[in-house]
Amino acid sequence: MRTKLSLTLTDARAIAAAAHAYAESHQVMVSIAVVDESAYLQYLLRMDGAPYTSAEGAVALTEHPLTWR
């Protein structure tokens, strides 16, 4: 029995897919990081053509706001 709602892998993939579609529509090549409520990486997607370092940057951007609340 689930007592707490949490982000599943299916949810994380759906979020990343929506962000990917948005980035493509704006012709921007980025990396997308999806984290859970504890700021742990759940899913990472780097689009074709995105800089290699953008994956590290995407993860770094998710760490600060959630860990200091």
C-alpha positions in Angstrom: 0.0 0.0 0.0 1.3 3.4 -1.0 1.0 6.0 1.8 3.0 8.8 0.2 2.7 10.0 -3.4 6.1 9.9 -5.1 7.5 10.4 -8.5 7.7 7.2 -10.5 10.0 6.5 -13.4 7.0 6.7 -15.8 6.1 10.1 -14.4 9.7 11.3 -14.8 9.8 10.1 -18.4 6.5 11.9 -19.1 7.9 15.2 -17.6 11.1 14.9 -19.6 9.1 14.1 -22.8 7.0 17.3 -22.3 10.1 19.4 -21.7 11.8 17.8 -24.7 8.8 18.7 -26.9 8.9 22.3 -25.6 12.6 22.7 -26.3 12.3 21.3 -29.8 9.4 23.6 -30.5 11.7 26.5 -29.6 14.6 25.0 -31.5 16.8 24.8 -28.4 19.1 21.8 -27.7 19.3 21.2 -23.9 19.7 18.6 -21.2 16.7 17.9 -19.0 17.1 16.7 -15.4 14.1 15.4 -13.4 14.6 15.0 -9.7 12.4 13.6 -6.9 11.2 15.5 -3.8 14.5 14.9 -2.1 16.5 16.4 -5.0 17.9 13.0 -6.1 18.2 12.6 -9.9 15.4 10.5 -11.2 15.8 10.9 -15.0 18.3 12.7 -17.2 17.9 13.4 -21.0 20.5 15.1 -23.2 19.1 16.1 -26.6 21.1 15.4 -29.7 23.2 18.5 -30.4 23.1 19.7 -26.8 26.6 20.6 -25.4 28.1 17.7 -23.3 28.5 19.9 -20.3 24.8 20.9 -20.4 24.0 17.5 -18.6 26.2 18.5 -15.7 24.6 21.9 -15.6 21.1 20.6 -15.6 21.8 18.4 -12.6 23.6 21.2 -10.8 20.6 23.5 -11.3 18.4 21.0 -9.5 20.6 20.6 -6.5 20.6 24.0 -4.8 16.9 25.0 -4.5 15.8 21.7 -3.0 18.6 21.0 -0.7 18.4 24.4 1.1 14.7 24.5 1.9 
